[in-house]
Amino acid sequence: MFVTLESGRIAGVNWVEHKGQQLHSRVVLTQSRIIDATIDLRPDGTASHSSVVLQAAGEEPGNPIVRDLGSGAAYWSDMITSSLEQMVRRARVLNKPDSKVETQNLYRDAPGEIEVERVDSTDWVVTANKKKYLVLTDDQGCMLAASLPEYGVVIERREKFGPEQYPLWPAYAAPPDGAYRAEEVSIPAPQGHVLAGTLTVPASGGPKFPAAVLITGLSPSERNGGAPPWMPLRDLADALTRAGVAVLRVDDRGIGKSTGDHKPSTTFDEADDVRTEVAWLRRR
């Protein structure tokens, strides 16, 4: 299994199991996004069929995405770390100093090509979407470690790492480590709609804390600023609350669990909502 670290912090875990020519891969990203993939492999490193189920922590799994991957492509997903190992295995079969590995997407019909450079028998450079991964393998092509230096990403192979070491974290809940509390809140607006959000409060200290309201951008947005695993506003709220700041983040009117209609709203209307949120937080 592989553990992905970003700036020293675990960003994802990929458990991998091989059963004959079938690969089972379970990925958990930022404790919030789950990818369960079953892939049929050929001896030459290409993939014939795949079935992928996506799920957000705390929610029901989606319907399986089942694909026929064709006859000559390896599977690739930059969210599935074991894809890197498959690129090297396919390049070993092609047996060239520089290989152009044909790839197929697990979610839609999107063929591609990834360059794999053999540095020596155990060192490789995999270039995908202009990102250069440095990959270390054993003599059989089994990936031992990898890195993406430009992004501060390090990938480690570990023999033992149980799911309990990387517990799931639903999108609006408090973190599993108990660093702070999270409360679902409803804020009535003078215009008649209700703004839904999450208030995070440090677990220790108080009774009063400095506080912040996170403001979304111009486009319609829910309180986390995106779907798992990319939730920048939750990440910001997490960092601030761990630093001792109470944080309120809110779905835009008419978005997520907030009522009202977002379509006719203007920047001035959104400013009114922010004023409502600040006033509510001050009363707390």
KOLRO-384862 format. One record per residue (C-alpha): residue in one letter; x, y, z. Coordinates in steps of 0.2 Angstrom, whole numbers, padded with zeros to 4 digits. Example, Ala and Ser with C-alpha at 12.3 -4.5 7.8 and 13.67 -1.06 7.14 Angstrom:
2
ATOM   code       u       v       w
ATOM      a    0062   -0022    0039
ATOM      s    0068   -0005    0036
//
This chain:
284
ATOM   code       u       v       w
ATOM      m    0000    0000    0000
ATOM      f    0005    0018   -0003
ATOM      v    0004    0033    0008
ATOM      t    0005    0051   -0001
ATOM      l    0012    0065    0010
ATOM      e    0011    0083    0005
ATOM      s    0023    0094    0015
ATOM      g    0025    0080    0028
ATOM      r    0006    0078    0030
ATOM      i   -0004    0063    0024
ATOM      a   -0014    0068    0010
ATOM      g   -0020    0050    0004
ATOM      v   -0018    0032    0006
ATOM      n   -0020    0019   -0008
ATOM      w   -0022    0001   -0002
ATOM      v   -0018   -0012   -0016
ATOM      e   -0022   -0030   -0018
ATOM      h   -0018   -0042   -0033
ATOM      k   -0028   -0057   -0036
ATOM      g   -0021   -0066   -0051
ATOM      q   -0023   -0053   -0066
ATOM      q   -0036   -0043   -0056
ATOM      l   -0031   -0028   -0046
ATOM      h   -0041   -0020   -0032
ATOM      s   -0037   -0003   -0027
ATOM      r   -0045    0007   -0013
ATOM      v   -0040    0026   -0011
ATOM      v   -0044    0038    0002
ATOM      l   -0040    0056   -0001
ATOM      t   -0039    0070    0012
ATOM      q   -0050    0058    0023
ATOM      s   -0065    0063    0013
ATOM      r   -0065    0055   -0005
ATOM      i   -0065    0036   -0007
ATOM      i   -0061    0028   -0024
ATOM      d   -0064    0009   -0025
ATOM      a   -0057    0002   -0042
ATOM      t   -0057   -0016   -0049
ATOM      i   -0046   -0017   -0064
ATOM      d   -0043   -0032   -0075
ATOM      l   -0025   -0033   -0081
ATOM      r   -0016   -0042   -0095
ATOM      p    0002   -0050   -0093
ATOM      d    0009   -0035   -0104
ATOM      g    0004   -0022   -0091
ATOM      t   -0011   -0016   -0101
ATOM      a   -0029   -0016   -0094
ATOM      s   -0045   -0023   -0102
ATOM      h   -0059   -0018   -0090
ATOM      s   -0062   -0008   -0075
ATOM      s   -0076   -0004   -0062
ATOM      v   -0074    0011   -0051
ATOM      v   -0086    0017   -0037
ATOM      l   -0084    0035   -0030
ATOM      q   -0090    0040   -0013
ATOM      a   -0088    0055   -0001
ATOM      a   -0085    0051    0017
ATOM      g   -0102    0050    0026
ATOM      e   -0112    0048    0010
ATOM      e   -0119    0033    0000
ATOM      p   -0107    0026   -0013
ATOM      g   -0111    0031   -0031
ATOM      n   -0116    0019   -0045
ATOM      p   -0101    0009   -0053
ATOM      i   -0092    0016   -0068
ATOM      v   -0089    0001   -0079
ATOM      r   -0078    0003   -0094
ATOM      d   -0070   -0007   -0108
ATOM      l   -0053    0000   -0109
ATOM      g   -0048   -0007   -0126
ATOM      s   -0034   -0018   -0131
ATOM      g   -0017   -0009   -0129
ATOM      a   -0018    0004   -0115
ATOM      a   -0013    0005   -0097
ATOM      y   -0025    0013   -0084
ATOM      w   -0020    0030   -0077
ATOM      s   -0028    0041   -0064
ATOM      d   -0017    0054   -0055
ATOM      m   -0028    0051   -0039
ATOM      i   -0024    0032   -0039
ATOM      t   -0005    0031   -0034
ATOM      s   -0003    0013   -0040
ATOM      s   -0005    0020   -0057
ATOM      l    0013    0025   -0057
ATOM      e    0018    0007   -0054
ATOM      q    0008    0002   -0068
ATOM      m    0017    0014   -0080
ATOM      v    0034    0007   -0075
ATOM      r    0028   -0011   -0077
ATOM      r    0021   -0007   -0094
ATOM      a    0037    0002   -0099
ATOM      r    0047   -0013   -0093
ATOM      v    0037   -0023   -0106
ATOM      l    0041   -0010   -0120
ATOM      n    0059   -0011   -0115
ATOM      k    0065    0006   -0122
ATOM      p    0075    0019   -0113
ATOM      d    0061    0031   -0116
ATOM      s    0043    0024   -0118
ATOM      k    0027    0032   -0123
ATOM      v    0014    0022   -0113
ATOM      e   -0004    0023   -0120
ATOM      t   -0016    0026   -0107
ATOM      q   -0035    0025   -0104
ATOM      n   -0045    0035   -0091
ATOM      l   -0055    0025   -0078
ATOM      y   -0070    0037   -0078
ATOM      r   -0073    0042   -0096
ATOM      d   -0067    0039   -0114
ATOM      a   -0051    0049   -0113
ATOM      p   -0036    0040   -0121
ATOM      g   -0019    0048   -0117
ATOM      e    0000    0045   -0118
ATOM      i    0012    0046   -0103
ATOM      e    0031    0047   -0105
ATOM      v    0042    0035   -0095
ATOM      e    0060    0037   -0095
ATOM      r    0072    0023   -0088
ATOM      v    0086    0031   -0079
ATOM      d    0093    0014   -0073
ATOM      s    0086   -0003   -0068
ATOM      t    0077    0005   -0053
ATOM      d    0075    0023   -0056
ATOM      w    0062    0031   -0067
ATOM      v    0054    0047   -0072
ATOM      v    0036    0047   -0076
ATOM      t    0029    0063   -0085
ATOM      a    0010    0065   -0084
ATOM      n    0001    0081   -0088
ATOM      k    0018    0091   -0087
ATOM      k    0021    0084   -0069
ATOM      k    0037    0074   -0067
ATOM      y    0036    0060   -0055
ATOM      l    0053    0052   -0049
ATOM      v    0050    0034   -0046
ATOM      l    0060    0021   -0037
ATOM      t    0057    0002   -0040
ATOM      d    0065   -0014   -0036
ATOM      d    0072   -0025   -0050
ATOM      q    0055   -0032   -0054
ATOM      g    0047   -0015   -0056
ATOM      c    0038   -0015   -0039
ATOM      m    0037    0003   -0034
ATOM      l    0046    0007   -0017
ATOM      a    0044    0026   -0017
ATOM      a    0040    0041   -0028
ATOM      s    0040    0060   -0027
ATOM      l    0034    0075   -0036
ATOM      p    0047    0087   -0030
ATOM      e    0039    0103   -0038
ATOM      y    0023    0100   -0027
ATOM      g    0032    0094   -0011
ATOM      v    0024    0077   -0013
ATOM      v    0032    0061   -0007
ATOM      i    0024    0044   -0009
ATOM      e    0030    0030    0002
ATOM      r    0027    0011    0001
ATOM      r    0022    0004    0018
ATOM      e    0018   -0014    0023
ATOM      k    0006   -0010    0037
ATOM      f   -0006    0004    0038
ATOM      g   -0023    0001    0043
ATOM      p   -0039    0011    0039
ATOM      e   -0040    0016    0058
ATOM      q   -0024    0026    0055
ATOM      y   -0032    0037    0042
ATOM      p   -0051    0038    0048
ATOM      l   -0064    0046    0037
ATOM      w   -0069    0064    0039
ATOM      p   -0086    0069    0032
ATOM      a   -0087    0086    0024
ATOM      y   -0095    0096    0037
ATOM      a   -0090    0086    0053
ATOM      a   -0077    0089    0066
ATOM      p   -0060    0081    0062
ATOM      p   -0058    0063    0069
ATOM      d   -0043    0069    0081
ATOM      g   -0055    0080    0091
ATOM      a   -0045    0096    0089
ATOM      y   -0061    0106    0088
ATOM      r   -0080    0105    0088
ATOM      a   -0091    0107    0073
ATOM      e   -0109    0113    0074
ATOM      e   -0122    0114    0060
ATOM      v   -0130    0131    0060
ATOM      s   -0145    0140    0052
ATOM      i   -0145    0159    0051
ATOM      p   -0161    0168    0046
ATOM      a   -0158    0182    0034
ATOM      p   -0169    0198    0035
ATOM      q   -0174    0195    0017
ATOM      g   -0183    0179    0022
ATOM      h   -0170    0165    0017
ATOM      v   -0160    0155    0028
ATOM      l   -0141    0153    0027
ATOM      a   -0134    0135    0032
ATOM      g   -0117    0133    0038
ATOM      t   -0104    0125    0049
ATOM      l   -0097    0134    0064
ATOM      t   -0080    0127    0071
ATOM      v   -0074    0131    0088
ATOM      p   -0058    0126    0097
ATOM      a   -0060    0112    0109
ATOM      s   -0050    0120    0123
ATOM      g   -0048    0138    0129
ATOM      g   -0062    0151    0129
ATOM      p   -0075    0155    0133
ATOM      k   -0072    0168    0120
ATOM      f   -0062    0166    0104
ATOM      p   -0056    0177    0090
ATOM      a   -0068    0173    0076
ATOM      a   -0068    0174    0057
ATOM      v   -0081    0172    0043
ATOM      l   -0075    0164    0027
ATOM      i   -0082    0172    0011
ATOM      t   -0085    0162   -0005
ATOM      g   -0080    0169   -0022
ATOM      l   -0091    0177   -0035
ATOM      s   -0098    0160   -0043
ATOM      p   -0111    0150   -0033
ATOM      s   -0102    0140   -0020
ATOM      e   -0106    0129   -0005
ATOM      r   -0097    0131    0012
ATOM      n   -0082    0121    0008
ATOM      g   -0078    0129   -0008
ATOM      g   -0078    0113   -0018
ATOM      a   -0082    0094   -0017
ATOM      p   -0070    0081   -0009
ATOM      p   -0056    0079   -0010
ATOM      w   -0053    0098   -0015
ATOM      m   -0061    0108   -0001
ATOM      p   -0051    0124    0001
ATOM      l   -0062    0133    0013
ATOM      r   -0063    0118    0024
ATOM      d   -0044    0117    0024
ATOM      l   -0043    0135    0029
ATOM      a   -0056    0133    0042
ATOM      d   -0047    0118    0049
ATOM      a   -0030    0128    0050
ATOM      l   -0038    0143    0058
ATOM      t   -0048    0133    0071
ATOM      r   -0033    0123    0076
ATOM      a   -0024    0140    0079
ATOM      g   -0038    0145    0091
ATOM      v   -0050    0155    0079
ATOM      a   -0068    0151    0079
ATOM      v   -0073    0150    0060
ATOM      l   -0090    0151    0051
ATOM      r   -0092    0145    0034
ATOM      v   -0109    0146    0025
ATOM      d   -0117    0140    0009
ATOM      d   -0122    0154   -0003
ATOM      r   -0140    0158   -0004
ATOM      g   -0149    0145   -0014
ATOM      i   -0134    0133   -0014
ATOM      g   -0132    0118   -0004
ATOM      k   -0143    0118    0012
ATOM      s   -0146    0137    0011
ATOM      t   -0163    0143    0005
ATOM      g   -0167    0157   -0007
ATOM      d   -0163    0160   -0025
ATOM      h   -0145    0163   -0030
ATOM      k   -0149    0167   -0049
ATOM      p   -0155    0185   -0047
ATOM      s   -0144    0189   -0032
ATOM      t   -0131    0203   -0035
ATOM      t   -0114    0206   -0026
ATOM      f   -0123    0218   -0015
ATOM      d   -0135    0204   -0010
ATOM      e   -0121    0193   -0006
ATOM      a   -0113    0207    0004
ATOM      d   -0129    0208    0014
ATOM      d   -0128    0190    0018
ATOM      v   -0110    0192    0024
ATOM      r   -0116    0206    0035
ATOM      t   -0130    0194    0042
ATOM      e   -0117    0181    0045
ATOM      v   -0105    0193    0054
ATOM      a   -0119    0200    0065
ATOM      w   -0125    0182    0070
ATOM      l   -0107    0177    0074
ATOM      r   -0105    0192    0085
ATOM      r   -0120    0188    0095
ATOM      r   -0113    0171    0099
//
